[in-house]
Every structure is written in structure tokens, then in C-alpha cells.
Amino acid sequence: MSNTVSDQHQGSAPSLSLQGKKVVVVGGKTGMGLGIAQAAYAGGASVVVASRRIASLSERPDLANFEQIILDIRDEAAVRQAFDSIGAFDHLAVTAAPDFGTWGAFMDSDMTGVRSYFEGKFLGSWACARYATPHLSTGGTITFFTGGAAVRPKPGFTAPTAAFVAVEALSGSLALELAPVRVNTIRPGFVDTEMWSILPADVRDGLRAKVRENFPARRAGTAADIAHAALFLMTNPYVTGTVIEVTGGENLVPSVM
């Protein structure tokens, strides 16, 4: 193998700095998306958060550092319009997904739930990538999000499992098709965000305790953990077509959920 300077990426290891970059986070007002938006801003980026509605700053002062735009990932025309209005940018993270539990069961009387879930998770991710790509810089990135069900199916989670696998396959395909834009996926484990507020408080506390006792990391994940991985994928120029697990070792132990 040639060892010339022209063949090698010279210099120090990449940093997590996003100084002078523009980052778009779809689903950036809550949970893992908000964590990424906050970390990107702290890293020097200007940040756009896209969601289904604009929040007033009196209601959400934590969004004051970000530009907000309306984007419903299930509406292709709205996705196109949103990215055309954003214009040129550098990094996209698509964290938005349909609400927990909306996918229905495999043997429901019809397929309304699964169609809706795929429309929001898989086709929504596809549409965001499709309409963001013309505006991405040459060294830009797209980061998708899935979940542990992609490799560890559970009863009642057939639709998310299938959608997650589809998103991960899309990620690898686009890493080839859109090169040199880099495309990756983060596969989070249990992350303690407001998503779990659908559960009663005592159930949430019990779940956290099980995570601390059983996961090798001995703690639950946080939005900051996911944000750190997202910034790594945005800033490391040699990572593409990859699925990164940020799970605390969840898939190494018996399921606690």
C-alpha cells in the first residue's frame, strides 16, 4: 500500500468542534434530539430544530439558541419545503419518530398502525435524507436513529423492529450512493428521557433500578450520551455506513423491559 502524504489524512485526531457549521436536528425539541441540538450549539454550530410546531420562547426558553422550523416528516411536500427554506447546511440528525406504542399489533384488524409507523419512521427518514441532500456540504453528514429492537426483537414491537432494520439498511445504502456525504445510524439503548413519561412514576423508577443493576454501564443512558455519539459521527471524517450502539451494554444481558 502506498505510504505517500497524498494517500494519508495527515494531522491530529479530529475534534468534536462544529465551529462555523450548521446543524439541522429533526425532532430537536425533546429527548435525544434536544440533547444533540444543545451539544452542537455548545460545539460552535448554528442549529435548526425542526418539528411539527413552533414553540414560543416563553413556553420553551431552552430553545432560545436555535432556529425553529415546522416539519412533519410524514408530509413529503412539507419536508421538501422545509429543507429548501433552510438552504445550505452541514449536518443532519433525524431523531423524530411516531409516538411510542402507536404502531399497533401484528394481528390488528387492519394495518393502519404499521402503515402509519413506517410512514413516520422509515419513509420520514428517507424523505429527510432525500430533500436534505441537495443542500448538504461536501463534507456533510446524515445521522439516522433506530433502537435495540433492530437486533433484539420483542413481542408487540414487530413494526418498530422492521422499521429500524429498514432504516439501518437505508443508512448503509446511502453511504454508498451519496458519498462523500457520510451516512450513519445511532442505535440507542435505554435512554432516560421524557419519552418514558407515558409510564407511571413507580414503573419508571423500577425500570431505572433494573437498568442500574443489570446493564454493564451500571446506569441509564442520557441524552448527553447520545449527543456525544452524534457529534463524533458529524466530525470524524472516516466513519460512514456504520451503526453505532450507545446502549450501556444492554444487548449483552437479559432484557429488563
N, C-alpha and C positions, 0 to 999 in steps of 0.2 A: 504494500500500500504506500502511495506517495506520502512524503512527510514534509512537503513544502508549506510555506506560510500561506500560499493561496488556497491550500486544501483544508486548513485548520481555522477554527474560530479562536482567534487569539484574544488574550486579555483575562481579566479577573472573572470570577464567577458572577453570574447575573445577580442583580439585587432585586428586591421586591418593589423598588420605586416605580411609580407611574407618573412621575413629574412630566407635565405637559401633555399627558394623554387624556383621551375622552373615553369614558366607560359608560355603557348602557346596561342597566340591570332590569330585565323584565320580571316583574314580581318583586321589585326592590323596596317595597314599603313595609314588609313584615318579615319576620323569621330570618332564614338564611340569606334571602335576598337583601334585606336591610343590612345584615352584617357585612355582606360583600360591598354594598354601597358605601358604608361607613369606612371600611378598610381601604377601599380605593381612593376615597376622598383624603383620608389620612396619608395615603401614599403619594399624594400630589395630583391626582386626576380631577378633572371636572366630571361630574356624574349626572347622568339622566336616569331617573327611575320611572318605569312605565307600568301602569296598572289600569284597572277598569274605571277609576275615577280620580279626580284631583282632590287632595286633602288640603283643607285650609291650614295655614301655619298656626293659627290659634288652637286648632284641634290637634295638630301634629308638629310641634316646634322642632322635633328631632329631624324633620325633613327640610329644614331651612337651608342647608348647604347644597341641596340638589335641585336640578330642574325636573319638574314633573310633566309627564305627558300621558294622555289617555291611550290605552292599547288593550283590546280584547283579543287574546291570541286565537280565539275561535272564529274570528271575523277576518277573513283574508284581506278584504279591501281595507279594513282598519289597520291591519298590520303594515300593508304597503304604504298607506298614507302616513303612518307614524314614523317609519324609517325615512321616508322622503323628507319629512319635516325636520328630523334630527340632522340629516346631512352627514358629512364625513365624520367618522369616529374610528376608534382603535380596538376596542374590546367589547364583546357581548357576552353576558351571562343570562341564561334563560332558566329562571328558578320557578316561574309560575306553573301552577298545576291546578286541576279541578279540586274542589273541596274534598276533604277526607271522607271516605265512605259513600261517595255519590255514585260509585261505579255499578252498584247492584250485584246480584249473584248470578252465577253461570246459568242456572236454570230458571231465571226470571221468566215471566210470561212473554216478554219481548226483549229486544236487545237495546232498548233506549239508553240504559245506564252505560253499557260498554261503549256504544257509539259516541255518547257524549264525552266519556273519559278519553277515548282515543282522539276525538276531535280536539280536546283541550291539551292533552299531554303530548301525543306523538305528532299529529298534524299541526298543532300550535307551535311546537319546537321547529318543525320543518319550515313553516311559514316565516317564523322569525329569522331563521338562517337564510332562507331564500331571499327575503327582501332587505335583510341587513347587508348581505354580501356585496352588492354594488357600491356600498358606502364605506366598507372597511378598508383600512390602510393595508399596505402590502405586508407589513409585519403584524397584522391584526390576529385576533383570536375569537373563537366561539366556544363557549363552555356550556354544555348541557348538564342536566341533573336527573338522576334516577333514584334508585334505592336498593336496599339489600334484597328485596323480593326478586330482583333480576336473577339472582343466583341461589336464592333460598325461598322458593315458593311456599305460600301458606294457604290453608283453606280460606276461602272467601276473598282472596286477593288475586283472582285469576286475571282480571282486567289490568290492574297495575303491573303485575308481573309481565304480561305480554307487552304492554306499552313500554315498560322500562327496557326490555330486551330490544324492542324495535328502535328506541331512541339510541341505545348504545351501538346498534348496527348502523344507524344513520350517521352517528359520530365518526365511526371508522371510515365509512364510505366517503363522507365529505372531506375528511383529512386528505384523501387522495384527490378528490375532484376539485377542491378549492385551493389546493396548495399554490403558493406558500402561506396562505391563511392557515393557521393551525386550529384544529378542532379536537376537543377533548370532552370527557364526561367525568363528573364527580358522582360517586355512588356513596351517599351519606349513610351512616347507621343511625342509631337513636340520637337525635339532637333535641335538646330541651328548649323548645320554643313554644310560642303561643298556639301552635297547631294542636298541641295536646290539651288545650283548654276545653275541648269537647268532652273530656273525661272528668268525672267527679274528682275533687281535690284529693280525697283519700286514695283513689285509684292511681292518680298521678304520682303521689308520694310513694306508694308501694312499688310502682314501676321504676322510679328513680333508685329506690333502695335495691331492687333486684339488679339493676344495671351496675351499681357500685359494687355489689357483692360478686357478680359473675363476669363482667367484662374485664379482660386483661388490663385495660387502662384504669380500672377502678374508679371510674367516674362517667357521668353522662357527657355527651358532646355538647358543644356550644356553637352558636352562630359564628363566633370568632374563629373557632377551629376550621369551619368550612371556608370562611373568608380567607384564611391563610393559604389554604389549598388553592382557592380560586386565583389569588394573586400570584402564586407560584406558576400556575398554568398560563397566566397572562404574560409573565415576564421571563420565563425560561424559553429561549428560542429553539431548543432541541427536543421539545416534548410535543408530540402530536399523535392523534389516533389512539390515545390512551384512556383507559378507565382507571381513575384513582379512587380507591376506597378510603374513606375517612370514617372509621367505624369503631375505633377503640378496641378492635379485635372481636367485634360482635359475631362475626361469622365463624369464629374458632370455638365457640361454646354453644351449648344447647340454647334454644330460643327462650327468651324471658317474656315474650309478648304473644 
